C-alpha cells in the first residue's frame, strides 16, 4: 500500500516527461540558430517565443506541484472514505475481508496473493516510476561515468549541459 509520505506518481510522470529545457541548453540552441554576433529580429522573436513556452510550462508545473502538495497534506491529515462495492480483480460484490489501496482500487483478500503489498492494477506503472527514481538517484554518485563521458566527448559542454538539464548536479 502506498504511504501518504510517498510522492504522488503523477509527479514522477511530470518530471520524466518534462519538456522545459534548462538555460544552458537554451543558450546553446540559440547559438546554433543565430550564429551572428548581434541578434537579428528573427532570433529575438524565436527567443521570445521559446521563453513564453518555457514560462507557460513553468506555470503549469507550479500549479501541478501546488495541487500535489495539497493532495499529500490531505492524505496526511484526513481520513479517506472507500465506498467501492466491487472487487477490481473479479468484479464481484466486495465482502469482508477486503483490501483497499490509496489508488482507490479495492480487492477481496482472496483475490490478492498473500505477499501482495501493492495494488496489482497499478503495480507495473509504480515499478517503472520507482526504477526511474532509483536510476536518477544512483547517477548522483556516479562521478566516474560523468568524467568518462566528459573525456570521451568531442564537446564537453554538451555533456555538462546534459547533466545540468537532468538535475544531477546538486547544490547545497
N, C-alpha and C positions, 0 to 999 in steps of 0.2 A: 504494500500500500504506500502510496506517495505521501510523504510527510509535508505538513504545511510549510516547513522551512526550505523545501526544495524550490529552486527557481522554476516558474512555470515553463512547460515545454515550448510554448509559443515564443518565449524569449530567445531560446536557442535557435529556433527556426528563423527568427527575425535577424539574429546576429549572423547566422550562417548564410542567409540569403541576402545580406545587406549589399546594396549596390553603391553606397556612398564611397567615393574614392578619397583616400587620405590626401592632405595638402601636398605631400611630396610627389605623389603620382599626378596630381593636377598640374603642378609646375612642370613636370617632365612632359606630360601630354601637351601642354601649351607650347613648350619649346619645340616640340616636334611639329605642331600645327602651324606655328607662327615663328619661323626662324629669323625673321627680320629683326634688326636691333631695336627698332621702335615699333610698338604695337600698332597694327593697322585697325581701321574701324571694323573690319570683318572679324578680326581676332577679339577685339573688345566686345563685340556683340556676342560672339560664341562664348567667351569667358563669362559674360553676364548671364547668358542662358544656363551654362553649366552651374554657375553659382546659385542661381534661383532653384534649379533642380535639386542641388545638394541641400539648400536651406529648407526646401519643402520636405525632403526625406528626413532631415534632422527633426523638423517639427512633428512629423508623423511618428518617428521613433520616440521622441519625448512624450507624446501623448500615449503611445503604447506602454512605455515604461511607467508612466503615472498610473495608468489603468492596472497594470500588473502589480504594482506596489500596493494599490488599494485592494486588489484581489488577495494578495498574500496577507495583508493586515486583517482582512475579513476572515480568512481561513484560520488565522491565529487566535482571533478573539471571539468568533461566533460559532454556534453550532450549525451543522449542515443537515438539512432535512432530506431524507431519502424516501421518496414515495413511489418507487418503481414497483410495478405489480407483476412484471415478467422477468424471467431469467434471460440474460443476454445470450447465453450459450444454447439453451434448448427451447427457449421462448414459452415454456410452461409457466403457469402461475407460481410466483415465489411463495415458498413456505419456509419455516424455520428448520434448520439453521440456514441463514442467508448471509452472504458476504457482499458488502458494498464498498466500492473503491471511490476515491476522491474524484476520479474522472467521470463519475456518475454512472458507471456500469455496475450492475448487480447480478449475482450468480447464486445458485443453490450451492451449498458447501459440497454436495456430492458431484456437482459439475466441474469443480476445480480439483486439481491434483493436491495431494497432501502438502507438497512443498511449495505450492503456488503463493507467492507473496506480491506479485504484480498482476495487474489486470491483463488477462491473456489477449484481449482485443487490442490493447494499446501497447503491449509488450515490444513488438517489433519496432515501432516508432520510438519508444523510450530508449531501447537499446542503441539505436542509431544515434540519437542525441547524446547519450552518455559516452559512446565511443568517440564522437567528435570532441566532446568536452575533455575526455582523457587525453586524446591526441594533442589538443591545444596545450593542456597542462604539461604534458611530457616534453613538448617542444620548448617550453620555457627554460628548461635546464639543459638543453642540448646545444651547448655553445660550440662544441667541436663541429657539428654539422653546419652551423652558421659560418664559421671560419673556413671550412672546406668549400662551401658554396662560394664564399667571397673570393677565395684564392683562385678557384677554377673558372670563375665568371670573367667574361671579357669586359662586362660593365658592372663593376662593384656597386655603383649607385643603385641599379635596379634591384639588386639583392637586398640592400639596406632598405630601400623604399618598400619592397615586398614585406619584409619583416615588420616595418613600422605599420604598414597597412593592415597586417593581421593582428596588430596589438601585442606583439610578442615582446617588444622592449618595454619593460615595466619601470616606471619611475617611482621612487619612494618619496 
